[in-house]
Amino acid sequence: MGKEEEYVSPKPFLKWAGGKSKLLHKLRPLVPSKYDHYIEPFVGGGALFFCLCPHDAILSDLNSELMNCYRVVRDKPEELIRFLGSMSITKESFYAMRMQNPTNLSDVERAARLIYLNKTCYNGLYRVNKKGQFNTPFGQYRLVKLYNPPQIHAASTALQGVMLLELDFEPLLLSYAHSRDFVYLDPPYPPVGRWSDFKRYTKEFFTEKDHIRLAKVVEELDNRGCKFILSNAMHPLILKLYAKFGKIDVEAPRYINCRAGKRGNVSELLITNIECYEGTPLPTHQIHGKQTDLTTIHIQ
Ligand SMILES: C[S@@+](CC[C@H](N)C(=O)[O-])C[C@H]1O[C@@H](n2cnc3c(N)ncnc32)[C@H](O)[C@@H]1O
């Protein structure tokens, strides 16, 4: 970092659909004060990671463009900034960039391409077709700031020493999570309502089977003595899969209408085996014969 550069606190360098920046004030008080490793298997934009900046961390996501971008921000921030500085924002260059095959590019070019497409595409929504090609249209933004050098340097500093992987959540957690680790899980949500489309992050959709597979892995984390927080939708399948764990029902801001770009609040769940939320005990076992949401407390 240049001497004249202002200090900024680290935060996500990408806009990521489902990003948790707006929920941090509700998530932060739940995080244990001590743990061995911080593990985030669906890192996306990494809002909670950048808020906590833990020393021993493992971040992973199945999206290889995203994880390449994290590696470049960690290891080659100057090269990345230089490359971003050479890019022009026009509709034509957006579509030319979108057509490129990232596997033909260097790691720095790939990272710059992802940041460029992410900042200039419609709603910052990373979406790919069945062939794995980025297919979100141009966003028509008048004033786009592609990057902010102090922000990239701050993210790079936070990522020093962090293990970055590109694995499915199951092998990742079964291999790396141990007793006394803290795991934050923010998987794609099952669709709730007409405009929810959280299935298309990667060319593999996150199906009901994946949610069932994830619930088994979460059970294993609990058995191993890890503490976890899982964000998810208020959905009957999710309430059933995690019936035995504590739940906090939070209001999260979301786009509710794509065409009008209107925002609204939707109910989301924080599911956890942590016993207390700011002094309020979280019941961790379902009471037989009663509704599962008896284990839920509501936080405004
Ligand atoms: C809701 S986003 C995470 C948002 C993130 N917490 C943030 O603040 O930006 C879900 C992420 O899960 C990733 N993903 C989807 N299927 C996966 C899988 N089977 N294993 C690991 N990651 C996966 C997607 O690529 C996406 O980045």
The ligand as an ORCA input file, in Angstrom:
! r2SCAN-3c Opt
* xyz 0 1
  C     -25.667    -17.061     -1.007
  S     -24.131    -17.154     -1.833
  C     -23.063    -16.735     -0.521
  C     -23.156    -15.251     -0.167
  C     -22.056    -14.792      0.795
  N     -22.281    -15.223      2.157
  C     -21.883    -13.281      0.776
  O     -21.973    -12.602      1.828
  O     -21.685    -12.736     -0.322
  C     -23.933    -18.884     -2.101
  C     -22.605    -19.341     -2.720
  O     -22.598    -20.797     -2.740
  C     -21.809    -21.232     -3.841
  N     -22.139    -22.664     -4.093
  C     -23.202    -23.181     -4.752
  N     -23.190    -24.537     -4.680
  C     -22.103    -24.884     -3.917
  C     -21.563    -26.115     -3.447
  N     -22.156    -27.298     -3.737
  N     -20.440    -26.094     -2.662
  C     -19.836    -24.909     -2.382
  N     -20.297    -23.695     -2.814
  C     -21.406    -23.675     -3.564
  C     -22.183    -20.268     -4.960
  O     -21.167    -20.232     -5.942
  C     -22.367    -18.936     -4.180
  O     -21.216    -18.131     -4.235
*
